[in-house]
Amino acid sequence: TLKKTKNSNTNTWSQFSSLKKPEFLSNLYKQISSTDFIKHKTNNKRGKTFTILKIPFEIAARGGHQELTLRDGNKVLIKIPAGIEAGTIIRLREQGEVNLAGIRRDAMVRIEIENHKQLKRINDDIKLNLPISLVEAILGADIKIPTIEGQALLKIPKGANSGQILRLKGKGIKREKSSKAGDQLVELFLRLPKLQDPELKVFANQWSQRSYNPRQETPF
């Protein structure tokens, strides 16, 4: 029970002094720690502060290591598991800020992944749309293509068609706890030159005399 005092200031101090010091400090600490004072991106649902780490597409797919500078200026090397997805949270034990109790918190790192100019991810498979010329489609060719491991040589079969998908087995994502890797899917599409070639036009006119109809197998 609080004793009444004539002075309102004294009454206020009496209320605080009636609390045990550890409880008072604990309540004060909870008030301060619940507020984000540093302008970092936050998770709206939980109000937590994260450090954003943006990694290349290839490292996200095949795994590796990425350096990160923390808010206190320290640099750490983070292990990136193969097949990591955007939005994944990595917890760095005792690498965060020091709280009022003198305990260093964990640093929370949220992963973002850069887009690749040619490659896209579909689950554990890698997709590539590959333009080919008319000559390459008719006669076949060997073409260098990008993969998550670097350049690779792809054999285009003779008589290739637009929409045809070539599969490179095991050239996709292989997760650490999985014995099976995904594939790389290469979809071909025919790209003609923008400028009309007179010889190509003559060839097309001669070819049009034949009775070939590409829509016979798929009638409209």
Backbone bond lengths (Angstrom), bond angles and torsions (degrees), N, CA, C in turn:
res aa  C-N    CA-C-N  psi(-1)  N-CA   C-N-CA  omega(-1)  CA-C   N-CA-C  phi
1 T - - - 1.455 - - 1.513 109.44 -
2 L 1.341 116.69 132.12 1.458 120.79 -178.59 1.510 110.00 -82.74
3 K 1.310 116.92 140.33 1.455 122.30 175.69 1.515 108.68 -83.99
4 K 1.359 114.91 134.71 1.451 119.93 178.55 1.514 109.64 -72.75
5 T 1.284 117.47 137.30 1.458 122.84 178.12 1.498 108.59 -126.31
6 K 1.304 116.52 153.06 1.463 121.54 -179.08 1.514 110.74 -70.37
7 N 1.294 117.71 -34.82 1.461 121.97 -176.29 1.525 109.29 -92.00
8 S 1.359 116.57 124.53 1.467 120.02 -179.26 1.502 111.74 -62.26
9 N 1.338 118.56 -35.55 1.465 121.77 178.68 1.515 110.32 -62.82
10 T 1.329 115.19 -42.38 1.465 119.51 179.16 1.508 110.18 -64.65
11 N 1.347 116.48 -37.38 1.461 120.41 179.86 1.523 110.32 -63.57
12 T 1.358 117.09 -42.44 1.470 121.20 178.61 1.518 110.76 -61.83
13 W 1.295 117.81 -44.55 1.461 120.68 -179.69 1.524 110.76 -65.39
14 S 1.342 116.82 -35.25 1.458 120.28 178.78 1.521 110.47 -62.89
15 Q 1.371 117.74 -35.34 1.460 120.60 178.71 1.520 110.88 -65.32
16 F 1.324 117.02 -43.94 1.459 120.19 179.02 1.518 111.60 -67.30
17 S 1.336 116.62 -40.39 1.457 119.45 -175.51 1.507 111.90 -72.19
18 S 1.347 116.79 -17.03 1.455 119.16 178.63 1.518 112.20 -75.10
19 L 1.337 116.89 -17.95 1.457 120.93 177.17 1.515 110.36 -82.44
20 K 1.301 114.39 148.64 1.456 118.62 175.34 1.522 108.80 -70.07
21 K 1.296 118.07 143.24 1.472 122.14 -175.04 1.526 112.34 -59.09
22 P 1.328 119.04 -46.33 1.473 117.78 -179.59 1.519 112.41 -59.32
23 E 1.365 116.74 -39.76 1.462 120.14 -179.29 1.517 110.41 -68.03
24 F 1.330 117.23 -40.83 1.463 122.05 178.25 1.514 111.19 -61.27
25 L 1.327 116.31 -46.47 1.463 120.27 179.44 1.521 111.18 -65.61
26 S 1.337 115.34 -36.29 1.462 119.65 -179.91 1.518 110.72 -65.30
27 N 1.355 116.61 -43.87 1.464 119.89 178.45 1.515 111.62 -63.79
28 L 1.327 116.34 -40.85 1.457 120.59 178.65 1.513 110.65 -63.35
29 Y 1.324 116.65 -41.30 1.471 121.52 -179.89 1.528 111.11 -63.79
30 K 1.342 115.98 -40.99 1.462 119.29 179.65 1.515 111.29 -63.40
31 Q 1.321 116.86 -38.32 1.463 120.88 178.33 1.516 111.60 -62.01
32 I 1.304 116.83 -46.92 1.461 121.21 -175.33 1.527 110.83 -71.98
33 S 1.335 117.17 -42.34 1.467 120.05 -174.82 1.514 112.62 -72.55
34 S 1.318 118.07 -15.61 1.466 119.74 -179.43 1.523 111.85 -81.14
35 T 1.328 117.83 -4.78 1.473 121.76 -177.94 1.515 110.05 -109.07
36 D 1.364 114.90 139.11 1.457 120.10 177.35 1.523 108.89 -92.11
37 F 1.317 117.35 110.73 1.458 121.18 -179.38 1.522 111.92 -92.20
38 I 1.333 117.32 -17.89 1.462 121.08 -175.74 1.520 109.05 -102.51
39 K 1.322 116.84 135.15 1.463 121.48 -175.61 1.513 110.62 -79.72
40 H 1.321 116.50 82.85 1.450 123.03 172.82 1.516 107.22 -123.24
41 K 1.319 116.78 159.82 1.454 119.74 178.91 1.524 109.13 -64.59
42 T 1.340 116.65 139.85 1.447 120.68 -176.99 1.512 111.09 -121.17
43 N 1.322 114.63 155.80 1.448 121.93 172.15 1.530 106.97 -84.61
44 N 1.315 117.10 113.22 1.461 120.77 -173.33 1.523 112.55 -62.40
45 K 1.326 117.11 -29.57 1.455 119.58 -176.06 1.536 111.11 -71.39
46 R 1.303 116.83 -39.96 1.452 119.63 -174.79 1.522 113.80 -113.10
47 G 1.324 116.58 -9.47 1.448 119.50 178.98 1.503 114.16 72.41
48 K 1.325 117.58 18.33 1.462 120.65 -179.11 1.516 110.38 -85.52
49 T 1.324 115.60 153.32 1.454 120.93 179.10 1.522 109.56 -101.08
50 F 1.345 116.32 131.60 1.448 121.07 -179.45 1.530 110.28 -120.93
51 T 1.310 115.15 149.68 1.449 121.01 168.27 1.531 107.06 -94.57
52 I 1.330 117.04 130.04 1.463 121.19 -177.01 1.529 109.67 -89.02
53 L 1.328 116.09 130.02 1.464 121.90 175.73 1.525 108.12 -120.49
54 K 1.335 116.45 112.54 1.461 121.66 179.54 1.522 108.56 -97.57
55 I 1.333 116.49 123.52 1.463 120.90 -174.52 1.527 110.15 -118.68
56 P 1.346 117.25 154.24 1.465 120.77 178.05 1.530 111.38 -64.40
57 F 1.323 115.37 152.96 1.466 122.19 -179.93 1.528 111.41 -56.04
58 E 1.342 116.06 -43.51 1.468 120.02 -175.93 1.529 111.85 -64.16
59 I 1.341 117.42 -41.00 1.465 120.46 179.93 1.525 110.36 -67.36
60 A 1.333 116.66 -38.44 1.462 119.74 177.51 1.526 110.89 -62.98
61 A 1.326 116.86 -34.22 1.462 121.03 -176.86 1.533 112.05 -79.17
62 R 1.319 116.86 -48.80 1.464 119.15 -173.53 1.527 113.46 -98.61
63 G 1.344 117.71 -10.99 1.458 120.79 -178.25 1.516 111.03 87.80
64 G 1.324 115.33 165.18 1.470 120.17 -179.87 1.513 110.24 159.00
65 H 1.318 116.37 -151.39 1.463 122.23 179.69 1.527 109.52 -130.55
66 Q 1.328 115.71 146.38 1.449 121.48 -179.80 1.522 109.36 -138.81
67 E 1.340 115.22 132.96 1.467 119.48 179.60 1.519 110.63 -82.69
68 L 1.351 114.55 141.12 1.468 120.52 179.93 1.522 109.12 -134.14
69 T 1.335 115.81 133.71 1.457 121.06 174.24 1.518 108.76 -95.51
70 L 1.321 116.49 119.31 1.458 121.13 -179.18 1.521 110.64 -77.86
71 R 1.331 116.63 173.47 1.457 120.91 -175.93 1.533 112.69 -68.41
72 D 1.322 116.33 -22.09 1.470 118.12 178.23 1.528 111.81 -88.52
73 G 1.361 117.23 4.19 1.457 121.41 177.94 1.508 114.10 94.74
74 N 1.337 117.95 -13.77 1.458 120.49 179.08 1.527 110.50 -71.37
75 K 1.338 115.52 146.20 1.459 121.38 178.98 1.523 109.81 -107.83
76 V 1.327 116.11 136.25 1.458 121.50 178.42 1.524 108.58 -129.20
77 L 1.327 115.63 152.00 1.464 121.70 177.41 1.522 107.54 -104.71
78 I 1.321 116.06 116.24 1.462 121.55 -174.35 1.527 109.58 -100.45
79 K 1.321 115.60 132.50 1.459 120.44 175.56 1.524 109.29 -81.08
80 I 1.330 116.22 125.18 1.460 122.20 179.72 1.526 108.63 -104.09
81 P 1.338 118.27 115.50 1.470 119.56 178.71 1.521 111.34 -72.10
82 A 1.317 116.61 149.13 1.465 121.26 179.55 1.523 110.15 -62.26
83 G 1.328 115.72 135.14 1.455 120.51 177.42 1.510 114.89 82.74
84 I 1.328 117.18 14.87 1.470 119.77 179.55 1.522 109.76 -61.09
85 E 1.322 117.12 145.72 1.457 121.41 -176.72 1.520 111.15 -109.12
86 A 1.320 116.41 152.93 1.461 121.54 177.91 1.523 109.71 -60.98
87 G 1.327 115.89 138.51 1.457 120.73 -178.39 1.508 113.87 94.78
88 T 1.329 117.03 -8.07 1.469 120.35 178.07 1.526 109.79 -64.52
89 I 1.339 116.36 138.19 1.460 122.09 178.90 1.526 109.31 -103.32
90 I 1.319 116.17 126.70 1.467 122.03 175.82 1.528 108.03 -110.03
91 R 1.325 116.33 128.11 1.458 121.57 179.76 1.530 109.77 -99.46
92 L 1.323 116.19 123.41 1.465 121.29 176.78 1.527 107.95 -101.80
93 R 1.308 116.37 110.58 1.455 121.48 -174.81 1.529 111.51 -63.05
94 E 1.343 114.86 125.44 1.459 123.26 174.55 1.538 112.81 54.68
95 Q 1.341 115.00 37.72 1.466 120.13 177.31 1.532 111.24 -115.15
96 G 1.333 117.09 6.00 1.455 120.46 -177.57 1.513 112.71 -94.57
97 E 1.323 116.43 -156.27 1.458 122.09 -177.96 1.529 110.96 -79.79
98 V 1.323 115.69 160.80 1.457 121.57 177.37 1.524 108.10 -90.43
99 N 1.339 116.80 127.98 1.463 119.57 -179.55 1.527 111.04 -84.36
100 L 1.342 116.13 -177.33 1.458 121.02 -176.31 1.522 112.60 -65.25
101 A 1.319 116.40 -23.54 1.460 120.17 178.98 1.525 111.89 -83.64
102 G 1.339 116.50 0.88 1.461 120.27 179.63 1.509 114.45 82.96
103 I 1.332 116.72 11.82 1.472 121.29 -179.06 1.516 108.98 -100.10
104 R 1.315 116.08 132.35 1.470 120.41 179.06 1.522 109.68 -80.11
105 R 1.305 115.63 125.71 1.457 120.87 -179.39 1.523 111.64 -79.17
106 D 1.349 114.46 171.56 1.455 120.49 173.21 1.531 108.88 -80.75
107 A 1.321 116.49 146.23 1.466 121.70 174.39 1.524 108.41 -92.46
108 M 1.329 115.88 131.91 1.454 121.71 -179.60 1.529 108.75 -104.87
109 V 1.330 116.53 121.02 1.463 122.15 -176.08 1.523 109.19 -115.89
110 R 1.329 116.04 124.74 1.463 120.82 177.88 1.523 109.27 -103.82
111 I 1.335 115.63 131.47 1.463 122.26 -175.06 1.528 111.03 -88.99
112 E 1.325 114.74 130.51 1.464 121.92 167.91 1.522 107.94 -121.22
113 I 1.324 116.77 148.91 1.469 121.22 -173.18 1.525 109.70 -120.83
114 E 1.323 115.53 130.72 1.460 120.57 177.80 1.528 110.37 -71.73
115 N 1.323 115.63 147.04 1.465 120.17 175.93 1.526 109.86 -75.12
116 H 1.331 116.16 149.25 1.461 122.04 174.59 1.519 108.14 -100.25
117 K 1.320 117.53 146.23 1.465 121.50 -176.84 1.527 112.15 -66.23
118 Q 1.334 117.70 -34.16 1.462 120.19 -176.69 1.533 113.87 -117.66
119 L 1.318 117.69 -33.03 1.457 121.21 -171.97 1.526 111.77 -93.22
120 K 1.316 114.94 145.73 1.457 122.17 173.22 1.524 109.02 -133.01
121 R 1.306 114.76 153.56 1.461 119.75 -179.22 1.517 110.67 -103.31
122 I 1.336 116.26 134.01 1.459 122.77 173.48 1.518 106.64 -128.16
123 N 1.332 116.70 97.41 1.464 122.44 -172.85 1.528 108.83 56.96
124 D 1.331 118.36 -116.32 1.462 120.19 178.54 1.524 112.40 -100.40
125 D 1.311 117.71 5.25 1.461 121.83 176.95 1.531 109.92 -97.33
126 I 1.331 114.79 156.00 1.459 122.55 176.54 1.522 107.81 -114.22
127 K 1.349 115.87 131.61 1.473 120.08 -176.46 1.528 109.68 -112.37
128 L 1.349 114.69 137.05 1.460 122.15 176.50 1.518 109.14 -133.61
129 N 1.330 117.07 127.35 1.466 121.87 171.05 1.527 107.81 -93.53
130 L 1.341 115.62 119.15 1.461 120.36 -172.87 1.528 111.25 -115.83
131 P 1.335 118.24 115.60 1.466 120.29 174.68 1.527 110.85 -76.25
132 I 1.324 116.36 139.43 1.466 120.99 176.60 1.525 108.45 -131.70
133 S 1.329 114.80 155.19 1.465 120.28 180.00 1.530 110.03 -84.28
134 L 1.330 115.46 169.81 1.463 120.56 178.00 1.525 110.89 -62.92
135 V 1.332 116.30 -40.79 1.467 120.65 179.41 1.525 110.56 -63.81
136 E 1.335 116.58 -44.58 1.471 120.06 179.70 1.525 111.22 -63.85
137 A 1.339 116.37 -35.35 1.460 119.85 179.28 1.529 111.22 -68.65
138 I 1.325 117.58 -37.63 1.466 120.90 -176.74 1.525 111.87 -80.69
139 L 1.330 115.45 -46.62 1.471 119.39 -172.73 1.521 113.67 -96.45
140 G 1.352 116.37 -12.66 1.464 118.64 -175.19 1.525 110.49 83.86
141 A 1.323 116.92 165.15 1.472 120.48 -178.59 1.519 109.91 -170.23
142 D 1.321 114.81 164.22 1.471 122.26 171.11 1.528 107.07 -109.66
143 I 1.338 117.06 120.98 1.462 122.05 -173.14 1.530 109.62 -125.78
144 K 1.323 115.65 136.06 1.461 119.89 174.67 1.528 109.24 -79.48
145 I 1.333 115.69 132.11 1.466 120.66 -179.39 1.529 109.76 -130.60
146 P 1.335 117.45 155.85 1.459 120.17 176.15 1.529 111.45 -80.23
147 T 1.324 115.97 142.99 1.461 122.64 171.53 1.523 106.98 -133.87
148 I 1.325 117.85 174.77 1.458 120.13 179.55 1.527 111.54 -70.70
149 E 1.323 116.60 -13.89 1.468 120.98 177.82 1.519 112.55 -100.80
150 G 1.337 117.64 -0.44 1.459 121.38 -177.37 1.520 110.60 121.09
151 Q 1.331 116.32 -162.00 1.464 121.50 -178.34 1.530 111.06 -73.94
152 A 1.330 115.24 144.29 1.468 121.58 176.39 1.521 108.15 -140.61
153 L 1.341 115.95 157.14 1.466 121.06 -178.48 1.526 108.59 -99.02
154 L 1.332 115.38 123.03 1.467 121.35 179.89 1.517 109.45 -109.56
155 K 1.330 116.42 132.19 1.461 121.75 179.04 1.533 109.18 -94.11
156 I 1.331 115.99 116.16 1.456 121.38 176.57 1.526 107.85 -87.06
157 P 1.330 119.54 122.38 1.467 120.19 -178.09 1.532 111.71 -73.11
158 K 1.314 116.83 156.21 1.458 121.00 176.02 1.529 109.38 -63.93
159 G 1.325 115.16 141.62 1.452 119.39 179.29 1.527 113.37 74.16
160 A 1.325 117.57 28.82 1.464 121.07 179.29 1.521 110.47 -69.00
161 N 1.325 116.13 150.93 1.460 121.63 -177.84 1.516 111.59 -122.69
162 S 1.329 116.54 156.51 1.455 121.23 171.92 1.523 109.38 -63.23
163 G 1.321 116.07 138.56 1.457 121.02 -178.28 1.508 113.34 89.29
164 Q 1.333 117.44 -11.40 1.462 120.42 177.42 1.525 109.67 -69.98
165 I 1.338 117.14 135.81 1.464 121.88 -177.76 1.525 109.52 -112.38
166 L 1.317 115.60 123.06 1.458 122.17 174.94 1.526 107.84 -99.78
167 R 1.316 116.06 136.97 1.462 121.03 -175.26 1.529 110.33 -112.75
168 L 1.326 115.55 124.42 1.466 121.30 174.32 1.520 107.61 -100.18
169 K 1.325 116.63 104.20 1.464 121.49 -174.23 1.533 110.96 -65.25
170 G 1.308 115.24 134.16 1.463 120.94 174.36 1.513 115.30 74.79
171 K 1.352 118.13 7.99 1.468 121.05 -178.35 1.531 112.39 -97.03
172 G 1.342 115.80 13.37 1.456 119.84 177.82 1.520 111.32 -98.35
173 I 1.315 116.01 -146.21 1.469 122.16 -176.27 1.523 110.35 -89.70
174 K 1.315 115.38 132.25 1.467 121.36 175.72 1.521 108.03 -117.02
175 R 1.312 116.55 107.79 1.457 121.16 -179.91 1.516 110.59 -73.06
176 E 1.336 116.13 154.41 1.456 121.13 -174.97 1.526 112.78 -61.87
177 K 1.326 117.17 -37.52 1.462 120.54 -176.62 1.523 112.82 -94.97
178 S 1.321 116.87 12.51 1.461 120.90 179.94 1.524 110.26 -118.72
179 S 1.315 115.83 141.68 1.468 120.63 178.95 1.530 111.54 -89.03
180 K 1.317 117.05 -8.49 1.460 121.25 -176.86 1.522 110.61 -115.06
181 A 1.323 115.47 135.67 1.465 120.98 177.69 1.522 109.95 -100.11
182 G 1.325 115.49 154.98 1.454 120.03 174.33 1.521 111.15 -74.44
183 D 1.316 116.65 -179.01 1.469 122.18 -178.75 1.528 109.73 -114.12
184 Q 1.322 115.29 166.10 1.463 119.86 168.92 1.519 107.76 -104.72
185 L 1.315 116.04 125.32 1.459 122.25 -179.57 1.519 108.89 -103.35
186 V 1.325 115.77 125.16 1.463 121.46 -178.78 1.529 108.04 -115.48
187 E 1.325 115.77 111.86 1.460 120.26 178.37 1.525 109.47 -97.28
188 L 1.330 115.53 125.69 1.464 121.59 -177.53 1.523 110.57 -89.72
189 F 1.313 115.81 143.10 1.459 119.06 168.73 1.530 108.81 -145.06
190 L 1.326 113.52 138.90 1.460 120.96 -174.88 1.519 109.90 -78.43
191 R 1.319 115.96 130.20 1.466 120.94 177.87 1.530 108.54 -122.62
192 L 1.321 116.13 116.64 1.457 122.00 178.37 1.528 109.70 -89.43
193 P 1.325 117.37 155.86 1.467 119.79 178.69 1.523 111.26 -65.59
194 K 1.337 115.87 146.26 1.464 120.19 -179.42 1.530 111.27 -67.15
195 L 1.324 116.34 -38.66 1.462 120.42 178.79 1.527 109.12 -85.74
196 Q 1.324 116.32 132.96 1.453 120.14 -178.26 1.525 110.70 -72.57
197 D 1.312 115.71 123.80 1.462 121.97 177.73 1.541 107.63 -87.33
198 P 1.318 117.81 125.40 1.476 119.73 -179.38 1.522 112.78 -56.58
199 E 1.325 117.89 -41.48 1.465 120.74 -179.61 1.529 110.96 -66.05
200 L 1.346 115.33 -36.55 1.469 119.03 178.82 1.530 109.93 -67.51
201 K 1.323 115.74 -35.88 1.468 120.08 178.53 1.527 111.04 -66.20
202 V 1.345 116.49 -40.83 1.473 120.91 177.59 1.522 109.32 -62.96
203 F 1.327 116.26 -43.53 1.465 121.13 179.69 1.529 110.33 -60.77
204 A 1.346 116.70 -42.58 1.465 120.51 -178.25 1.527 110.83 -65.88
205 N 1.339 116.23 -39.06 1.467 119.43 178.24 1.522 111.32 -64.46
206 Q 1.328 116.72 -41.13 1.467 120.24 178.29 1.525 110.52 -66.52
207 W 1.345 115.96 -40.48 1.471 120.11 -178.30 1.529 110.99 -68.55
208 S 1.323 117.70 -29.26 1.466 121.02 -178.01 1.518 112.45 -67.15
209 Q 1.338 116.92 -16.15 1.456 120.62 179.16 1.522 111.19 -73.89
210 R 1.329 116.60 -15.53 1.468 120.20 179.79 1.527 109.36 -79.35
211 S 1.292 115.50 165.81 1.468 120.26 -174.76 1.534 111.99 -97.86
212 Y 1.320 117.97 22.37 1.468 120.28 -177.68 1.525 110.52 -75.39
213 N 1.333 116.19 128.64 1.462 122.37 177.32 1.531 108.72 -122.67
214 P 1.328 118.97 110.29 1.465 120.90 -177.13 1.521 113.34 -69.22
215 R 1.336 118.31 -10.05 1.464 120.96 -178.30 1.519 113.35 -99.50
216 Q 1.352 115.85 9.29 1.460 119.12 179.49 1.528 111.24 -66.33
217 E 1.355 116.12 -40.44 1.463 119.18 -177.57 1.532 111.40 -74.94
218 T 1.332 116.47 -24.89 1.465 120.40 179.45 1.530 107.39 -129.86
219 P 1.330 117.59 81.67 1.465 119.92 -177.34 1.520 111.84 -66.96
220 F 1.339 115.73 147.60 1.466 121.32 179.30 1.522 109.34 -105.15
